[in-house]
């Protein structure tokens, strides 16, 4: 059985295939990765969200958790 997080990741992957400039999708996927203790992919997604226009200050705490 797939968990809710796994289903959400599938949906987010699909959304990013359709529109790779969705900063919110990178943020959400990064948060799921962080919950799953996957710090490196989470960090990459947070950095991508910042490169797409999200405020670095808003993601500061999340990036700190990726260390």
TITI-617104 format. One record per residue: residue number from 1; residue in one letter; x, y, z of N, C-alpha, C in turn. Coordinates in nm, 3 decimals. Example, Ala and Ser with C-alpha at 12.3 -4.5 7.8 and 13.67 -1.06 7.14 Angstrom:
+-----+-----+---------+---------+---------+---------+---------+---------+---------+---------+---------+
|   n | res |     n_X |     n_Y |     n_Z |    ca_X |    ca_Y |    ca_Z |     c_X |     c_Y |     c_Z |
+-----+-----+---------+---------+---------+---------+---------+---------+---------+---------+---------+
|   1 |   A |   1.319 |  -0.569 |   0.780 |   1.230 |  -0.450 |   0.780 |   1.320 |  -0.330 |   0.780 |
|   2 |   S |   1.285 |  -0.225 |   0.708 |   1.367 |  -0.106 |   0.714 |   1.290 |   0.003 |   0.787 |
+-----+-----+---------+---------+---------+---------+---------+---------+---------+---------+---------+
! end
This chain:
+-----+-----+---------+---------+---------+---------+---------+---------+---------+---------+---------+
|   n | res |     n_X |     n_Y |     n_Z |    ca_X |    ca_Y |    ca_Z |     c_X |     c_Y |     c_Z |
+-----+-----+---------+---------+---------+---------+---------+---------+---------+---------+---------+
|   1 |   X |   0.083 |  -0.118 |   0.000 |   0.000 |   0.000 |   0.000 |   0.087 |   0.125 |   0.000 |
|   2 |   X |   0.047 |   0.221 |  -0.077 |   0.117 |   0.348 |  -0.078 |   0.065 |   0.436 |   0.035 |
|   3 |   X |   0.155 |   0.506 |   0.099 |   0.117 |   0.601 |   0.203 |   0.073 |   0.731 |   0.138 |
|   4 |   X |   0.014 |   0.817 |   0.217 |  -0.029 |   0.947 |   0.165 |   0.088 |   1.026 |   0.111 |
|   5 |   X |   0.202 |   1.020 |   0.180 |   0.321 |   1.091 |   0.133 |   0.365 |   1.039 |  -0.003 |
|   6 |   X |   0.360 |   0.907 |  -0.021 |   0.401 |   0.849 |  -0.149 |   0.307 |   0.893 |  -0.260 |
|   7 |   X |   0.179 |   0.897 |  -0.231 |   0.082 |   0.943 |  -0.331 |   0.103 |   1.091 |  -0.363 |
|   8 |   X |   0.131 |   1.168 |  -0.260 |   0.157 |   1.311 |  -0.281 |   0.282 |   1.330 |  -0.366 |
|   9 |   X |   0.386 |   1.251 |  -0.342 |   0.508 |   1.261 |  -0.422 |   0.481 |   1.229 |  -0.568 |
|  10 |   X |   0.398 |   1.130 |  -0.594 |   0.361 |   1.096 |  -0.732 |   0.291 |   1.214 |  -0.797 |
|  11 |   X |   0.197 |   1.274 |  -0.726 |   0.124 |   1.391 |  -0.780 |   0.219 |   1.508 |  -0.804 |
|  12 |   X |   0.310 |   1.532 |  -0.711 |   0.404 |   1.643 |  -0.727 |   0.499 |   1.620 |  -0.844 |
|  13 |   X |   0.544 |   1.497 |  -0.861 |   0.631 |   1.464 |  -0.975 |   0.558 |   1.493 |  -1.106 |
|  14 |   X |   0.433 |   1.455 |  -1.112 |   0.352 |   1.478 |  -1.232 |   0.335 |   1.628 |  -1.257 |
|  15 |   X |   0.306 |   1.702 |  -1.152 |   0.289 |   1.847 |  -1.165 |   0.418 |   1.913 |  -1.214 |
|  16 |   X |   0.532 |   1.867 |  -1.163 |   0.659 |   1.925 |  -1.204 |   0.697 |   1.887 |  -1.346 |
|  17 |   X |   0.651 |   1.771 |  -1.392 |   0.672 |   1.735 |  -1.533 |   0.595 |   1.830 |  -1.624 |
|  18 |   X |   0.474 |   1.863 |  -1.582 |   0.390 |   1.952 |  -1.661 |   0.435 |   2.096 |  -1.654 |
|  19 |   X |   0.484 |   2.137 |  -1.537 |   0.529 |   2.276 |  -1.519 |   0.646 |   2.278 |  -1.420 |
|  20 |   X |   0.769 |   2.270 |  -1.472 |   0.885 |   2.265 |  -1.383 |   0.918 |   2.396 |  -1.312 |
|  21 |   X |   0.835 |   2.497 |  -1.331 |   0.861 |   2.624 |  -1.264 |   0.767 |   2.649 |  -1.146 |
|  22 |   X |   0.706 |   2.544 |  -1.094 |   0.615 |   2.556 |  -0.979 |   0.694 |   2.553 |  -0.848 |
|  23 |   X |   0.727 |   2.669 |  -0.799 |   0.806 |   2.677 |  -0.675 |   0.734 |   2.608 |  -0.559 |
|  24 |   X |   0.602 |   2.623 |  -0.552 |   0.526 |   2.561 |  -0.443 |   0.537 |   2.408 |  -0.445 |
|  25 |   X |   0.543 |   2.350 |  -0.564 |   0.555 |   2.205 |  -0.575 |   0.691 |   2.159 |  -0.522 |
|  26 |   X |   0.797 |   2.235 |  -0.551 |   0.928 |   2.201 |  -0.497 |   0.928 |   2.214 |  -0.345 |
|  27 |   X |   0.863 |   2.318 |  -0.295 |   0.853 |   2.337 |  -0.151 |   0.782 |   2.219 |  -0.085 |
|  28 |   X |   0.668 |   2.181 |  -0.140 |   0.590 |   2.070 |  -0.082 |   0.668 |   1.939 |  -0.088 |
|  29 |   X |   0.733 |   1.914 |  -0.204 |   0.809 |   1.790 |  -0.217 |   0.927 |   1.791 |  -0.118 |
|  30 |   X |   0.991 |   1.905 |  -0.103 |   1.100 |   1.916 |  -0.007 |   1.055 |   1.889 |   0.136 |
|  31 |   X |   0.937 |   1.936 |   0.171 |   0.884 |   1.913 |   0.305 |   0.857 |   1.764 |   0.328 |
|  32 |   X |   0.806 |   1.696 |   0.226 |   0.784 |   1.552 |   0.238 |   0.917 |   1.480 |   0.253 |
|  33 |   X |   1.014 |   1.516 |   0.170 |   1.146 |   1.454 |   0.182 |   1.204 |   1.476 |   0.321 |
|  34 |   X |   1.188 |   1.595 |   0.374 |   1.241 |   1.625 |   0.506 |   1.174 |   1.537 |   0.612 |
|  35 |   X |   1.044 |   1.519 |   0.602 |   0.972 |   1.432 |   0.694 |   1.022 |   1.288 |   0.685 |
|  36 |   X |   1.064 |   1.249 |   0.564 |   1.114 |   1.114 |   0.541 |   1.264 |   1.101 |   0.572 |
|  37 |   X |   1.321 |   1.208 |   0.628 |   1.464 |   1.212 |   0.663 |   1.555 |   1.205 |   0.540 |
|  38 |   X |   1.505 |   1.248 |   0.426 |   1.584 |   1.255 |   0.303 |   1.632 |   1.399 |   0.287 |
|  39 |   X |   1.738 |   1.432 |   0.360 |   1.781 |   1.572 |   0.371 |   1.838 |   1.629 |   0.242 |
|  40 |   X |   1.918 |   1.552 |   0.170 |   1.979 |   1.606 |   0.047 |   1.875 |   1.641 |  -0.060 |
|  41 |   X |   1.782 |   1.547 |  -0.091 |   1.679 |   1.585 |  -0.189 |   1.592 |   1.702 |  -0.140 |
|  42 |   X |   1.567 |   1.707 |  -0.009 |   1.488 |   1.818 |   0.046 |   1.562 |   1.950 |   0.024 |
|  43 |   X |   1.690 |   1.950 |   0.053 |   1.770 |   2.071 |   0.035 |   1.769 |   2.117 |  -0.110 |
|  44 |   X |   1.785 |   2.023 |  -0.203 |   1.782 |   2.057 |  -0.345 |   1.649 |   2.119 |  -0.384 |
|  45 |   X |   1.539 |   2.064 |  -0.333 |   1.407 |   2.118 |  -0.366 |   1.386 |   2.257 |  -0.306 |
|  46 |   X |   1.432 |   2.278 |  -0.184 |   1.419 |   2.410 |  -0.123 |   1.502 |   2.513 |  -0.199 |
|  47 |   X |   1.622 |   2.474 |  -0.239 |   1.707 |   2.565 |  -0.316 |   1.645 |   2.595 |  -0.453 |
|  48 |   X |   1.582 |   2.496 |  -0.513 |   1.513 |   2.517 |  -0.641 |   1.396 |   2.613 |  -0.622 |
|  49 |   X |   1.321 |   2.596 |  -0.515 |   1.208 |   2.687 |  -0.487 |   1.257 |   2.831 |  -0.473 |
|  50 |   X |   1.371 |   2.848 |  -0.407 |   1.429 |   2.982 |  -0.393 |   1.469 |   3.036 |  -0.529 |
|  51 |   X |   1.530 |   2.952 |  -0.612 |   1.572 |   2.999 |  -0.745 |   1.453 |   3.036 |  -0.833 |
|  52 |   X |   1.336 |   2.985 |  -0.798 |   1.214 |   3.016 |  -0.873 |   1.136 |   3.132 |  -0.811 |
|  53 |   X |   1.194 |   3.197 |  -0.710 |   1.132 |   3.318 |  -0.660 |   1.083 |   3.317 |  -0.517 |
|  54 |   X |   1.088 |   3.203 |  -0.449 |   1.045 |   3.202 |  -0.309 |   1.150 |   3.275 |  -0.225 |
|  55 |   X |   1.105 |   3.335 |  -0.119 |   1.194 |   3.411 |  -0.032 |   1.286 |   3.318 |   0.047 |
|  56 |   X |   1.417 |   3.341 |   0.039 |   1.510 |   3.260 |   0.119 |   1.480 |   3.268 |   0.269 |
|  57 |   X |   1.434 |   3.382 |   0.314 |   1.401 |   3.399 |   0.456 |   1.289 |   3.304 |   0.498 |
|  58 |   X |   1.192 |   3.282 |   0.407 |   1.080 |   3.192 |   0.438 |   1.124 |   3.046 |   0.450 |
|  59 |   X |   1.234 |   3.012 |   0.383 |   1.280 |   2.873 |   0.381 |   1.401 |   2.850 |   0.470 |
|  60 |   X |   1.443 |   2.952 |   0.542 |   1.564 |   2.944 |   0.624 |   1.556 |   2.829 |   0.724 |
|  61 |   X |   1.445 |   2.817 |   0.795 |   1.432 |   2.711 |   0.896 |   1.431 |   2.572 |   0.832 |
|  62 |   X |   1.365 |   2.559 |   0.718 |   1.362 |   2.431 |   0.649 |   1.503 |   2.391 |   0.602 |
|  63 |   X |   1.576 |   2.487 |   0.546 |   1.712 |   2.458 |   0.500 |   1.801 |   2.421 |   0.620 |
|  64 |   X |   1.782 |   2.484 |   0.731 |   1.860 |   2.452 |   0.851 |   1.836 |   2.307 |   0.893 |
|  65 |   X |   1.714 |   2.259 |   0.876 |   1.682 |   2.121 |   0.914 |   1.747 |   2.019 |   0.820 |
|  66 |   X |   1.795 |   2.063 |   0.707 |   1.857 |   1.974 |   0.610 |   2.003 |   1.944 |   0.644 |
|  67 |   X |   2.059 |   2.010 |   0.742 |   2.199 |   1.990 |   0.778 |   2.221 |   1.859 |   0.846 |
+-----+-----+---------+---------+---------+---------+---------+---------+---------+---------+---------+
! end
